[in-house]
Amino acid sequence: MTRVFQTPTFKRSVKRLRGEQKAALDAAIRAVLNAPTLGDVKVGDLAGVRVHKFRDHTHMVLMAYAYSEADDAITLLALGSHENFYRDLKRG
């Protein structure tokens, strides 16, 4: 079974979500758990990071995660809209 970890940055983002947004996030996390290679692979500074895009009613939301096939683990890194998402993700 795939293990799931969350970074403090991801946890803070989830705390700000409303009920229907959390439901959309839960569905996206389930989709990633079922197919860990679902997200787009990033290169350069973000090598090893995958980004899965999903909608919560009207907004496009990006979820960054890292998948370790050897450990069968997914680390949820960041969550947010496209604006400044990659810049903030690079900062860590």
Secondary structure, 3 states (H helix, E strand, C coil): CCEEEECHHHHHHHHCCCHHHHHHHHHHHHHHHHCCCCCEECCHHHCCCEEEEEEECCEEEEEEEEEECCCCEEEEEEEECCCCHHHHHHHC
